[in-house]
Amino acid sequence: MNSSLDLLHPYPFEKLNTLFQDLTVADLPLISLAIGEPKHPAPAFVQQAIQDNFKHLSTYPNSKGLPELRQSIANWLSRRFNLQHIDAEQNILPVSGTREAIFSFVQATVSREKAPYVVMPNPFYQIYEGAALLAGAQPYFIDCTAENAYIGDFDSVPAEVWQSTAILFVCTPGNPTGAVLSKQQFKQLIALSDQYDFVIASDECYSELWFDQAPTGLLEVCAEIGRHDYKNCIVFHSLSKRSNLPGMRSGFVAGDAALLKPYLKYRTYHGAAMPVQHQLASIAAWNDEQHVEDNRVLYRRKFDLFQQELSHLLALKKPDAGFYYWLNVDDDEAFAKMLMQKAHIKVLPGRYLSRDTANGNPGQQHVRMALVAGLDECEQVIARLKAIL
């Protein structure tokens, strides 16, 4: 067995099950706000596209994906991020969901002989850390706190760390914080990448869930500064959050062709190609924006409702984007246990999404609340929280 497997931490939800295992809970139906799994209905036209293409169950999918899918993704990127130079043949690779892609991209990109750093935000999506460890790299955490607007202080990273960095992960909008990187911050990171020759991997899976202004993307900034080869810049996007299709496992990786070429070779052996019927359904999803705006309207209504009804009881701060509250509390585990016991509502303690650093654990006094449930369930959550708080 790969001895690096012993380095992996238990997944956050394993820790959560342990925390709750001996609790006596309220006699109410469970409402989970712990997992970032969209509960809004999947678009009917996407479901229909899958049904119309069941004949492809007998077709092997190609690792590179259908040319039509890659072109639809290129068209969407051009519209959304104002890209003038995006080549569907060279700059785009469909993937079976970005969780799989983030993990495998690190395996294909890191030179384990150098034992480099993979730099990431803290708190973070745990796949960044697991991928780094299994690739023979060392995670380096940048604490994201209220003092740095939950973005992290890139100036705090020592030069010797940047010199040994293979990949910098950013997540914008952030999971779990909802913070969004600005164009200026992206430009700073691109300059660091040029100085120290590392890859910027921007996880932008929540980019279409916004309230007032669409978040900036890494490739958008590349285009603005004339970096049309997207050197050392890679983005990850998904239909899971944008289109309420987490079960379809459909996303893409886009950016530097020099990085995607060897990554495609890795994926050809890895065997993680997206089924053809899902590729055809993905084309329909990327080509339509109305269902995405309808989805944003639902999330806006829920956040507005929480702000209106609970802001006098909880320190609710509406995120820049995404569907999480990163709620400040006195003790994250105690708060999560209290909600489970008294209201049968499940939330995730922030420490489970973070690692201890020299300054402590930046998630310890936070809980993550995912407003993924339908409006009716969210109204029940509000009523229960009012009753116990």
N, C-alpha and C positions, 0 to 999 in steps of 0.2 A: 504493500500500500504506500501511497504518497505520504511520507512522514509529515509533510506540511499540513495535512488534514488535522493533526493534533493541535495546530495553532488556532484553528477557527473557534470563534465564540459561539455559544448557543444563539439561535435566532431570537429576535426580540419577543416573538409570540410564544416561544418555549418558556422564556423567563416569566411572561405574563401568566401563563397557565400555572406555573409554580407558585406565583404570588397569590393566585386566587384559589388554590386547590382545597384549602380548608375553610373557606368563607361560607357563612350562611347568608344567602342573598335574599333580597326582597322578593315577595311573591308577585312578580310582574314579568311580562314578556321581556326577554333580553333585547336590548338595543345596543349594537356594537358601533362605536365611533373609533375603534382602534385600528382597523385595517383600511388602507387606502384603496379600497375596491369600489369603483363606481357602481351605484345601484339604480341610476337612471336607466330607462329602457334603451336597448340597442336600437339603432335606426332600422325601421322596417325594410327599407330598400336594400340595406346591406344584407339582412337576413335572406331576403328574396334572391339576391345575387348568389349567395352560397347555395341555396336550393336549386337555382337554375343551372348550376355548374357541378352537380354531384357526379356527372360522368367522368370528371377528372380525378375521382377517387382511384381510378386505375392508371393514373399518369404519375410518373416520377417527376417531382419538381426539380428545377435547376437551381444550383446554389446561388447563381447570380440574379435569379429572378427574371420574370417576364420583362422584355423591353418596354411593353406598354405600361407596366407598373412603375418601372424606373422613370419613364417619361412623365407619368402623372405626378410622381413625387417631385421631379424637377420643376414641373409647372407650378406646383403648390409652393415650393420653396421660393421660386421667382416672384410669385404674387405676394407671399407673406413677408418675405425678408428683402424684397427689392434687389434680387440678384440678377445680374445681366450675363454672368458667365458661370453657368452650372451645367455640366455635361452629364446627361443621364447614363452614358456609357462608362465614364471614368470616375465620376464623383459621387455616385450613389450605389448603395448596396442594401436591398431589402433584408430584413432579419426577422427571426421568430420571436418578436418581442424584445424590448431593450434590456430587460434583465439578463437574458441569455447573451445579448450582444455586448453589453458592458463587460460581463465576465470573460467572454471569449476574446474580445479585443485586447484586453490586458495580457492574456496568455500569448497572443500572437505578436505583441508589440514589445514586451519587456525582454531584455537580454539578461537572463538569470545569472549568467557568469559574472555580471557586474554588480549584482545584488543592489540595485538602485532603490531610490525612494519612489513611492507613489504618493503624491501629496493630495490631501482631500479635506473637505470641511468637516467640522466636528460640532454638532451632530451631523449624521450622514446616513446615506442609504448603504446598508451593510454589505452589499455586493461589492462596493469599491474596495473595502478592506479584505474581504475573502478572496477576491480576484488577485489582489496584490500579493497576499501571503502564498497562494498556490502558484503564483508565477515566480516565486523566489525573491520578491521585492519586500521592502520594509515600508509600512504605512507611516506617513508623517501627517499629524493632525493640526489643522488651523482652527482654533476655537472661534465659534460664531456666537457672539453675545450681544446683549442689548447695547453695550457700549460701542460696538462697531456695526450697529444696525443689522446684526445677524449675517453680515457678508463675510466677515473674517478680515484680519489685518495681514495682507500679503507682505507688507514691509517688515513684518516681524519674523519672517522666515530667513534664517541665516544664509549667507551666500554659499557656504559649503553644502547646505542641503540642496539649494537650486542646482549647484554644479553636478550633483549626483542624482538629479530627478529625471525619471523616464517619462512620467505622465503626471499632469496636474488635473484632477477632477474638480469641476465646478458644477453646481446644480442650480439652475435658474429658470423659473422660480424654484426656490429651495424646498426640499423635503427634509425636515418638517417645518421650516421657519416661514416659508412663503416669500422670502426676500428675493429681490431681483437685482442682478448686476446691471450697472449703467454702461453706456458706450465707453465712457472714460475709463472705467475699471477694466473692461475688456481690452482696451488699447494698452493699458498698463501691463496686462498679462501677456499680450502678444509681444510687447517689447521685451519682457522677461524671457519669453520663449525663444526669441531671436538671440538674446544674450547668452542663454544657457543651453539652448538646443533641446528642449523637452516638448512633448506633445500636450496640447490643451484638449481635454475631452470634456465637452460641455453637454451635460444631461439636461435636455430641455423638454422633458416629457409633459410638464405642466404648462407649457408656454401658451396654450390656447384657453386656459381658465383664468381670465383676468376680469377686472371690474371696470376700470376707467381708461386704461391705456395698455395696448399690446406690449408685452415685454420685448426687449431687444434680444437678438440672437447673435451668437459668435460669428456665423457666416455673414450676417448683415454688416457687422463691423468690418470684417475682412473686405467686403465689397466696397464699403465706404472709403477705406484707405487704399484701395487699389490692389489688394492682395488676392488677385483672382485665381491663383493656384492653391489658395487656402493652406499654405505651407504649415505643417504641424498643427493644423486645426481640424477637429472632428466634432460633429454634433450627433446626438442621439434623439430621435423623435419616435412617437408611438401613437397608435390609435386607441390605446386603452383608456386614457383619460379624456382625450379630445373628443372621441366618438362613442364612449361608453362600451368599448369592445375588448375588455381585458381577457376574455376567454378565446378570442380569435388569435392571439399572439402574433400581432402584426406591427412592425415598426421599420425603421431604416436607420442606417448610418450614412453620413454624408460628409464630404470635405476633401482633404488632401488625397489625390489619386495615388501618390507614392506610398501612402500608408494603407490604402484600401486594397491595392493589388496583392501584397502578401497576406493581408487579412482574408481575402477571398480564397487564396490557396489553403489557408488554415481551415476555413469553413467548409471547403470541398471535402476535406478529410473528416472534419467534425460531423458532417451530415445533419446540419440543422436547417435545411431548406424549408421555406414556408410552403404548405400545400397549395396546389394550383388554384383550387376553388377559393381559398382565402386570399390569394393574390388578386384574383379577379374582383372579389368583393372589396378588397382594399382600394382598388382603382376607383370604385364608386364612392367610397368614403372620402378619399383625398380630393375628389373632384367636386365635392359638395360642401358649402359653407353654412347653409341655412340651419342644418341640424346642430352645428357647432355653436352658432349664436343662440339658438334655442336652449342649448345646454348651459351656456353662460348665464342666461336669464334665470334659470332655475337656481343656480348657485348664488347669484346675486340676491335673489329673494330670500334664500335661507340665511345668508350672512346678515342681511338687513334685519331679518326677524330676530336673530340671536342678539345683534347689537341693541335693538330696540327693547327687547324683553329681559335681557340678562346682564347688560353692562353695569347695572347698579349693584349686582351681586358678585360678578366675576370681573377680573382684570382683562376683559376681552379687547384685543387689539386686532383689528381687521388686517389680514396680510396684504402684501402688495399684489399677490396673485396666488393661484392654486386653490386647494379646497381644505386646507388645514388651519386650525387655530393652534398656535404655539403658546399655550396658556401658562402664565407665570403663577406658581403656587408655592406654598411654604415647604411642602414635602411631596414629591411626585408620587412615590409609592403609597403613602398614607392617603393622599387625595384619590388615587385610583381605587384603592380598597374601599374607601368611604362611598364613592359613587356606585361601586359594584354591590356593596352590602345594602345600602339604603334605597337605591333607585334602579338596580340591575342594569346599569349603563356601563359599558366597557370603554375605557380610554387607555392610552399607552403612556406609561411613565417615561419621561424624557431621558433618564439615565440609560435606558435600554437602547437608545439610538445614539449614544455618545460613548466616548472613552475618556478615562482619567488622563489628565495631562498635569504639567507642573502647576497649573492654576486651578486644579480641581476638575470636576465633571461639569461641562457647560449645560448639560441637559437636566441636571439633578433637580432643579426647582421649576421644572416645566412638565406639562403633559401635552401630548398631541391628541387633538380631537379632530377626526375626519368627518366633515359634513357631507358624507356620501349617501346617507339614508334619504328616503323620499321626504317630501314636505310634511306629510302626515306624521311620520315617525319623528321628524325634527320637532314638530309641535308637541309631541308627547315628551320628548327629552326636555323641552323648555318647562313644561308643566311639572315634571318630576324634580327638576333642579330647583325650581321655585319652592317646591314643597319641602325640600331638605336643606336648602341654603337660607 
